[in-house]
Amino acid sequence: MGLNKQSGNMYPFVTHTWNPIRGRCPHQCCYCYMKRFRVGKLRLEEKELSSDLGSSNFIFVGSSTDMWAADVPSEWIRKILEHTSKYNNTYLFQTKYPIRFLEFIRSFNQDCILGTTLETNRNYDLSIAPLPIERWMQFKLLNDYKVRMMVSIEPIMDFDLENFLYMLRKIKPEFISIGADSKKNDLIEPSSKKIKELIYHLKGFTKVIVKKNLNRLLQ
Ligand code: SF4
């Protein structure tokens, strides 16, 4: 399968996605777009490790399942990182279990951006991944290392402005991407006014990327 060109609701800054690990994501988020597909059990597709990843691409590695989840064997991740390091690209690695990044911290150079998802500061019982507050505590540990960091607020859910801003500021992310639920999952969403206020304050300390699918909530 190799590289897939960016399409649909993917981040606008990403040129490609690459999914060497496939199968049922252990985190089981209620809003996951992959829920519609029969994906089988979690596995490393060894043949992907001979994919040509090209050069000067911005590749989201592991967009269809969380390749940093606790159930993913370290050996699979090591093989993937070895392969990405052979090509001159920028790589986005994103997870809801960010403490796993620490295991591989020496493998990340300035071509790698590490991300986590914080849909909100609240606990809405959306999945069996660590809660947003736990992700935040784990992700913050990366501040002790010289790594590039981003946060995805997607699908954005109703939040407490001051608490959420405090959490996001503490991470010191290079940028924050904000998007909304695009699959009618009936989530508890914030008002347009509240989102605009959040964006205004975020711009005071980081770059903000607003995804097209947020427009529905900004009317
Ligand atoms: S972590 Fe990502 S891939 Fe995994 S279930 Fe949640 S939304 Fe889907």
py3Dmol code that shows the C-alpha trace and the ligand (Angstrom):
import py3Dmol

protein = """\
ATOM      1  CA  MET A   1       0.000   0.000   0.000  1.00  0.00           C
ATOM      2  CA  GLY A   2       2.846   2.399   0.835  1.00  0.00           C
ATOM      3  CA  LEU A   3       2.241   6.124   1.158  1.00  0.00           C
ATOM      4  CA  ASN A   4      -1.307   7.494   0.871  1.00  0.00           C
ATOM      5  CA  LYS A   5      -1.796  11.038  -0.344  1.00  0.00           C
ATOM      6  CA  GLN A   6      -3.450  13.382   2.122  1.00  0.00           C
ATOM      7  CA  SER A   7      -7.214  13.477   1.613  1.00  0.00           C
ATOM      8  CA  GLY A   8     -10.530  13.993   3.387  1.00  0.00           C
ATOM      9  CA  ASN A   9     -10.342  15.387   6.885  1.00  0.00           C
ATOM     10  CA  MET A  10      -6.621  14.865   7.279  1.00  0.00           C
ATOM     11  CA  TYR A  11      -4.410  17.697   8.612  1.00  0.00           C
ATOM     12  CA  PRO A  12      -3.810  20.258   5.865  1.00  0.00           C
ATOM     13  CA  PHE A  13      -0.069  20.369   6.603  1.00  0.00           C
ATOM     14  CA  VAL A  14       0.385  16.618   6.080  1.00  0.00           C
ATOM     15  CA  THR A  15       1.202  15.460   2.536  1.00  0.00           C
ATOM     16  CA  HIS A  16       0.849  11.717   3.145  1.00  0.00           C
ATOM     17  CA  THR A  17      -0.153   9.089   5.652  1.00  0.00           C
ATOM     18  CA  TRP A  18       1.639   5.790   6.115  1.00  0.00           C
ATOM     19  CA  ASN A  19       0.186   2.910   8.126  1.00  0.00           C
ATOM     20  CA  PRO A  20       2.617   0.040   8.630  1.00  0.00           C
ATOM     21  CA  ILE A  21       0.626  -1.093  11.673  1.00  0.00           C
ATOM     22  CA  ARG A  22      -2.955  -2.039  10.913  1.00  0.00           C
ATOM     23  CA  GLY A  23      -5.852  -3.526  12.757  1.00  0.00           C
ATOM     24  CA  ARG A  24      -8.189  -2.838  15.634  1.00  0.00           C
ATOM     25  CA  CYS A  25      -6.917   0.116  17.618  1.00  0.00           C
ATOM     26  CA  PRO A  26      -6.695  -0.785  21.312  1.00  0.00           C
ATOM     27  CA  HIS A  27      -8.073   2.618  22.325  1.00  0.00           C
ATOM     28  CA  GLN A  28     -11.545   2.132  20.829  1.00  0.00           C
ATOM     29  CA  CYS A  29     -12.591   5.789  20.727  1.00  0.00           C
ATOM     30  CA  CYS A  30     -16.347   6.097  20.202  1.00  0.00           C
ATOM     31  CA  TYR A  31     -15.838   8.647  17.415  1.00  0.00           C
ATOM     32  CA  CYS A  32     -13.084   6.806  15.516  1.00  0.00           C
ATOM     33  CA  TYR A  33     -13.575   6.974  11.739  1.00  0.00           C
ATOM     34  CA  MET A  34     -12.034   3.489  11.446  1.00  0.00           C
ATOM     35  CA  LYS A  35     -14.979   1.929  13.335  1.00  0.00           C
ATOM     36  CA  ARG A  36     -16.782   1.473  10.020  1.00  0.00           C
ATOM     37  CA  PHE A  37     -14.162  -0.893   8.648  1.00  0.00           C
ATOM     38  CA  ARG A  38     -13.351  -4.500   9.377  1.00  0.00           C
ATOM     39  CA  VAL A  39      -9.679  -4.134  10.089  1.00  0.00           C
ATOM     40  CA  GLY A  40      -8.751  -7.406  11.766  1.00  0.00           C
ATOM     41  CA  LYS A  41      -6.351  -7.830  14.639  1.00  0.00           C
ATOM     42  CA  LEU A  42      -3.450  -5.533  15.351  1.00  0.00           C
ATOM     43  CA  ARG A  43      -0.411  -6.409  13.250  1.00  0.00           C
ATOM     44  CA  LEU A  44       2.719  -5.063  11.630  1.00  0.00           C
ATOM     45  CA  GLU A  45       2.513  -5.267   7.841  1.00  0.00           C
ATOM     46  CA  GLU A  46       6.131  -6.289   7.227  1.00  0.00           C
ATOM     47  CA  LYS A  47       5.873  -5.536   3.521  1.00  0.00           C
ATOM     48  CA  GLU A  48       5.318  -1.865   4.369  1.00  0.00           C
ATOM     49  CA  LEU A  49       8.868  -1.761   5.660  1.00  0.00           C
ATOM     50  CA  SER A  50      10.106  -1.777   2.078  1.00  0.00           C
ATOM     51  CA  SER A  51       7.915   1.217   1.089  1.00  0.00           C
ATOM     52  CA  ASP A  52       9.638   4.124  -0.600  1.00  0.00           C
ATOM     53  CA  LEU A  53       8.822   7.083   1.644  1.00  0.00           C
ATOM     54  CA  GLY A  54      10.252   9.617  -0.812  1.00  0.00           C
ATOM     55  CA  SER A  55      11.749  12.905   0.279  1.00  0.00           C
ATOM     56  CA  SER A  56      10.533  16.302   1.470  1.00  0.00           C
ATOM     57  CA  ASN A  57       7.180  14.810   2.441  1.00  0.00           C
ATOM     58  CA  PHE A  58       5.256  15.469   5.641  1.00  0.00           C
ATOM     59  CA  ILE A  59       4.065  12.039   6.666  1.00  0.00           C
ATOM     60  CA  PHE A  60       1.619  11.159   9.430  1.00  0.00           C
ATOM     61  CA  VAL A  61       2.823   7.719  10.465  1.00  0.00           C
ATOM     62  CA  GLY A  62       0.063   5.658  12.035  1.00  0.00           C
ATOM     63  CA  SER A  63      -3.056   7.621  11.198  1.00  0.00           C
ATOM     64  CA  SER A  64      -5.419   4.630  11.201  1.00  0.00           C
ATOM     65  CA  THR A  65      -4.507   2.982  14.498  1.00  0.00           C
ATOM     66  CA  ASP A  66      -2.522   4.190  17.507  1.00  0.00           C
ATOM     67  CA  MET A  67       0.903   2.657  16.890  1.00  0.00           C
ATOM     68  CA  TRP A  68       2.085   3.851  20.338  1.00  0.00           C
ATOM     69  CA  ALA A  69      -0.623   2.055  22.320  1.00  0.00           C
ATOM     70  CA  ALA A  70       0.551  -0.173  25.153  1.00  0.00           C
ATOM     71  CA  ASP A  71      -0.395  -3.336  23.235  1.00  0.00           C
ATOM     72  CA  VAL A  72       1.942  -2.565  20.327  1.00  0.00           C
ATOM     73  CA  PRO A  73       5.218  -4.497  20.628  1.00  0.00           C
ATOM     74  CA  SER A  74       8.328  -2.297  20.910  1.00  0.00           C
ATOM     75  CA  GLU A  75       9.960  -4.284  18.127  1.00  0.00           C
ATOM     76  CA  TRP A  76       7.324  -3.131  15.624  1.00  0.00           C
ATOM     77  CA  ILE A  77       7.853   0.494  16.558  1.00  0.00           C
ATOM     78  CA  ARG A  78      11.634   0.120  16.392  1.00  0.00           C
ATOM     79  CA  LYS A  79      11.418  -1.306  12.876  1.00  0.00           C
ATOM     80  CA  ILE A  80       9.179   1.542  11.737  1.00  0.00           C
ATOM     81  CA  LEU A  81      11.462   4.209  13.198  1.00  0.00           C
ATOM     82  CA  GLU A  82      14.453   2.574  11.540  1.00  0.00           C
ATOM     83  CA  HIS A  83      12.667   2.743   8.204  1.00  0.00           C
ATOM     84  CA  THR A  84      11.548   6.379   8.556  1.00  0.00           C
ATOM     85  CA  SER A  85      15.090   7.430   9.496  1.00  0.00           C
ATOM     86  CA  LYS A  86      16.340   6.302   6.061  1.00  0.00           C
ATOM     87  CA  TYR A  87      14.304   9.029   4.308  1.00  0.00           C
ATOM     88  CA  ASN A  88      14.512  12.778   4.427  1.00  0.00           C
ATOM     89  CA  ASN A  89      10.962  13.690   5.450  1.00  0.00           C
ATOM     90  CA  THR A  90       9.102  15.299   8.316  1.00  0.00           C
ATOM     91  CA  TYR A  91       7.163  12.756  10.364  1.00  0.00           C
ATOM     92  CA  LEU A  92       4.166  13.260  12.615  1.00  0.00           C
ATOM     93  CA  PHE A  93       3.749  10.636  15.333  1.00  0.00           C
ATOM     94  CA  GLN A  94       0.575  11.013  17.359  1.00  0.00           C
ATOM     95  CA  THR A  95      -0.864   9.031  20.217  1.00  0.00           C
ATOM     96  CA  LYS A  96      -3.285   8.950  23.113  1.00  0.00           C
ATOM     97  CA  TYR A  97      -0.640   7.167  25.178  1.00  0.00           C
ATOM     98  CA  PRO A  98       2.203   9.684  24.979  1.00  0.00           C
ATOM     99  CA  ILE A  99       4.318   8.183  27.742  1.00  0.00           C
ATOM    100  CA  ARG A 100       5.249   5.541  25.159  1.00  0.00           C
ATOM    101  CA  PHE A 101       7.283   8.189  23.321  1.00  0.00           C
ATOM    102  CA  LEU A 102       9.767   8.143  26.210  1.00  0.00           C
ATOM    103  CA  GLU A 103      10.794   4.593  25.364  1.00  0.00           C
ATOM    104  CA  PHE A 104      12.042   5.803  21.969  1.00  0.00           C
ATOM    105  CA  ILE A 105      13.030   9.345  22.894  1.00  0.00           C
ATOM    106  CA  ARG A 106      16.539   9.036  21.487  1.00  0.00           C
ATOM    107  CA  SER A 107      15.148   8.109  18.074  1.00  0.00           C
ATOM    108  CA  PHE A 108      13.384  11.436  17.541  1.00  0.00           C
ATOM    109  CA  ASN A 109      15.274  14.186  15.766  1.00  0.00           C
ATOM    110  CA  GLN A 110      14.152  17.584  14.484  1.00  0.00           C
ATOM    111  CA  ASP A 111      12.378  15.891  11.558  1.00  0.00           C
ATOM    112  CA  CYS A 112       9.924  14.306  13.989  1.00  0.00           C
ATOM    113  CA  ILE A 113       6.899  15.985  15.543  1.00  0.00           C
ATOM    114  CA  LEU A 114       5.301  14.251  18.506  1.00  0.00           C
ATOM    115  CA  GLY A 115       1.627  14.816  19.097  1.00  0.00           C
ATOM    116  CA  THR A 116      -1.181  13.906  21.387  1.00  0.00           C
ATOM    117  CA  THR A 117      -4.925  14.425  21.226  1.00  0.00           C
ATOM    118  CA  LEU A 118      -6.725  16.454  23.870  1.00  0.00           C
ATOM    119  CA  GLU A 119     -10.335  16.780  22.775  1.00  0.00           C
ATOM    120  CA  THR A 120     -11.110  18.685  25.972  1.00  0.00           C
ATOM    121  CA  ASN A 121      -9.841  18.980  29.517  1.00  0.00           C
ATOM    122  CA  ARG A 122     -12.887  17.041  30.754  1.00  0.00           C
ATOM    123  CA  ASN A 123     -13.535  13.337  31.054  1.00  0.00           C
ATOM    124  CA  TYR A 124     -16.398  12.291  28.788  1.00  0.00           C
ATOM    125  CA  ASP A 125     -15.664   8.573  28.856  1.00  0.00           C
ATOM    126  CA  LEU A 126     -15.029   8.450  25.119  1.00  0.00           C
ATOM    127  CA  SER A 127     -12.617   5.533  24.922  1.00  0.00           C
ATOM    128  CA  ILE A 128     -10.389   3.200  26.865  1.00  0.00           C
ATOM    129  CA  ALA A 129      -7.339   5.359  26.142  1.00  0.00           C
ATOM    130  CA  PRO A 130      -5.855   7.312  29.050  1.00  0.00           C
ATOM    131  CA  LEU A 131      -8.081  10.252  30.014  1.00  0.00           C
ATOM    132  CA  PRO A 132      -7.185  13.694  28.623  1.00  0.00           C
ATOM    133  CA  ILE A 133      -5.744  14.730  31.997  1.00  0.00           C
ATOM    134  CA  GLU A 134      -3.555  11.606  32.048  1.00  0.00           C
ATOM    135  CA  ARG A 135      -2.398  12.199  28.478  1.00  0.00           C
ATOM    136  CA  TRP A 136      -1.552  15.736  29.419  1.00  0.00           C
ATOM    137  CA  MET A 137       0.537  14.630  32.403  1.00  0.00           C
ATOM    138  CA  GLN A 138       2.364  12.080  30.274  1.00  0.00           C
ATOM    139  CA  PHE A 139       2.932  14.423  27.350  1.00  0.00           C
ATOM    140  CA  LYS A 140       4.269  17.190  29.560  1.00  0.00           C
ATOM    141  CA  LEU A 141       7.161  14.893  30.529  1.00  0.00           C
ATOM    142  CA  LEU A 142       8.530  15.394  27.016  1.00  0.00           C
ATOM    143  CA  ASN A 143       9.251  19.015  27.898  1.00  0.00           C
ATOM    144  CA  ASP A 144      12.479  17.746  29.462  1.00  0.00           C
ATOM    145  CA  TYR A 145      13.709  16.713  26.016  1.00  0.00           C
ATOM    146  CA  LYS A 146      14.447  18.699  22.899  1.00  0.00           C
ATOM    147  CA  VAL A 147      11.570  17.342  20.851  1.00  0.00           C
ATOM    148  CA  ARG A 148       9.006  19.088  18.689  1.00  0.00           C
ATOM    149  CA  MET A 149       5.481  18.814  20.053  1.00  0.00           C
ATOM    150  CA  MET A 150       1.966  19.458  18.788  1.00  0.00           C
ATOM    151  CA  VAL A 151      -1.527  18.987  20.181  1.00  0.00           C
ATOM    152  CA  SER A 152      -4.611  17.971  18.268  1.00  0.00           C
ATOM    153  CA  ILE A 153      -7.892  19.231  19.706  1.00  0.00           C
ATOM    154  CA  GLU A 154     -10.125  17.016  17.615  1.00  0.00           C
ATOM    155  CA  PRO A 155     -12.918  16.271  17.793  1.00  0.00           C
ATOM    156  CA  ILE A 156     -13.250  19.295  20.021  1.00  0.00           C
ATOM    157  CA  MET A 157     -15.642  18.779  22.922  1.00  0.00           C
ATOM    158  CA  ASP A 158     -17.000  21.183  25.480  1.00  0.00           C
ATOM    159  CA  PHE A 159     -14.274  22.319  27.845  1.00  0.00           C
ATOM    160  CA  ASP A 160     -13.483  24.613  30.772  1.00  0.00           C
ATOM    161  CA  LEU A 161     -11.649  27.521  29.207  1.00  0.00           C
ATOM    162  CA  GLU A 162      -9.246  28.423  31.992  1.00  0.00           C
ATOM    163  CA  ASN A 163      -8.285  24.850  32.841  1.00  0.00           C
ATOM    164  CA  PHE A 164      -7.894  23.852  29.220  1.00  0.00           C
ATOM    165  CA  LEU A 165      -5.752  26.878  28.420  1.00  0.00           C
ATOM    166  CA  TYR A 166      -3.571  26.162  31.445  1.00  0.00           C
ATOM    167  CA  MET A 167      -2.984  22.596  30.275  1.00  0.00           C
ATOM    168  CA  LEU A 168      -2.226  23.573  26.698  1.00  0.00           C
ATOM    169  CA  ARG A 169       0.119  26.389  27.671  1.00  0.00           C
ATOM    170  CA  LYS A 170       2.116  24.097  29.967  1.00  0.00           C
ATOM    171  CA  ILE A 171       2.833  21.718  27.097  1.00  0.00           C
ATOM    172  CA  LYS A 172       4.515  24.522  25.104  1.00  0.00           C
ATOM    173  CA  PRO A 173       3.471  23.006  21.787  1.00  0.00           C
ATOM    174  CA  GLU A 174       4.947  24.186  18.516  1.00  0.00           C
ATOM    175  CA  PHE A 175       1.399  24.309  17.158  1.00  0.00           C
ATOM    176  CA  ILE A 176      -2.138  23.225  17.938  1.00  0.00           C
ATOM    177  CA  SER A 177      -4.563  21.864  15.359  1.00  0.00           C
ATOM    178  CA  ILE A 178      -8.294  22.205  16.058  1.00  0.00           C
ATOM    179  CA  GLY A 179     -11.007  20.214  14.322  1.00  0.00           C
ATOM    180  CA  ALA A 180     -14.530  19.000  14.922  1.00  0.00           C
ATOM    181  CA  ASP A 181     -16.383  15.727  14.725  1.00  0.00           C
ATOM    182  CA  SER A 182     -17.143  15.074  11.056  1.00  0.00           C
ATOM    183  CA  LYS A 183     -19.189  11.912  11.508  1.00  0.00           C
ATOM    184  CA  LYS A 184     -22.230  12.972  13.540  1.00  0.00           C
ATOM    185  CA  ASN A 185     -21.187  11.137  16.669  1.00  0.00           C
ATOM    186  CA  ASP A 186     -23.476  13.258  18.812  1.00  0.00           C
ATOM    187  CA  LEU A 187     -20.654  14.580  20.976  1.00  0.00           C
ATOM    188  CA  ILE A 188     -21.053  17.350  23.553  1.00  0.00           C
ATOM    189  CA  GLU A 189     -19.621  20.292  21.656  1.00  0.00           C
ATOM    190  CA  PRO A 190     -18.684  23.822  22.735  1.00  0.00           C
ATOM    191  CA  SER A 191     -20.406  26.949  21.468  1.00  0.00           C
ATOM    192  CA  SER A 192     -18.978  29.008  18.641  1.00  0.00           C
ATOM    193  CA  LYS A 193     -18.254  31.828  21.102  1.00  0.00           C
ATOM    194  CA  LYS A 194     -16.288  29.541  23.376  1.00  0.00           C
ATOM    195  CA  ILE A 195     -14.208  28.093  20.534  1.00  0.00           C
ATOM    196  CA  LYS A 196     -13.381  31.566  19.228  1.00  0.00           C
ATOM    197  CA  GLU A 197     -12.305  32.593  22.711  1.00  0.00           C
ATOM    198  CA  LEU A 198     -10.096  29.510  22.974  1.00  0.00           C
ATOM    199  CA  ILE A 199      -8.469  30.240  19.608  1.00  0.00           C
ATOM    200  CA  TYR A 200      -7.892  33.865  20.561  1.00  0.00           C
ATOM    201  CA  HIS A 201      -6.005  32.889  23.720  1.00  0.00           C
ATOM    202  CA  LEU A 202      -4.098  30.038  22.082  1.00  0.00           C
ATOM    203  CA  LYS A 203      -2.732  32.452  19.495  1.00  0.00           C
ATOM    204  CA  GLY A 204      -1.107  34.302  22.357  1.00  0.00           C
ATOM    205  CA  PHE A 205       1.397  31.503  22.879  1.00  0.00           C
ATOM    206  CA  THR A 206       1.398  29.137  19.891  1.00  0.00           C
ATOM    207  CA  LYS A 207       0.486  28.697  16.252  1.00  0.00           C
ATOM    208  CA  VAL A 208      -3.098  27.566  15.698  1.00  0.00           C
ATOM    209  CA  ILE A 209      -4.221  25.523  12.701  1.00  0.00           C
ATOM    210  CA  VAL A 210      -7.975  25.533  12.197  1.00  0.00           C
ATOM    211  CA  LYS A 211      -9.242  22.581  10.202  1.00  0.00           C
ATOM    212  CA  LYS A 212     -12.064  22.972   7.699  1.00  0.00           C
ATOM    213  CA  ASN A 213     -14.309  20.662   9.657  1.00  0.00           C
ATOM    214  CA  LEU A 214     -14.362  23.188  12.524  1.00  0.00           C
ATOM    215  CA  ASN A 215     -16.356  25.625  10.366  1.00  0.00           C
ATOM    216  CA  ARG A 216     -19.582  23.819  11.262  1.00  0.00           C
ATOM    217  CA  LEU A 217     -19.121  24.912  14.899  1.00  0.00           C
ATOM    218  CA  LEU A 218     -17.854  28.398  14.141  1.00  0.00           C
ATOM    219  CA  GLN A 219     -21.069  29.639  12.454  1.00  0.00           C
TER     220      GLN A 219
END
"""
ligand_1 = """\
8
SF4
S -6.748 6.417 19.136
Fe -7.191 7.153 17.072
S -7.141 5.310 15.788
Fe -7.321 4.642 17.918
S -9.533 4.366 18.259
Fe -8.957 6.447 18.894
S -9.358 7.734 17.118
Fe -9.255 5.608 16.392
"""
view = py3Dmol.view(width=600, height=400)
view.addModel(protein, "pdb")
view.setStyle({"model": 0}, {"cartoon": {"style": "trace"}})
view.addModel(ligand_1, "xyz")
view.setStyle({"model": 1}, {"stick": {}})
view.zoomTo()
view.show()
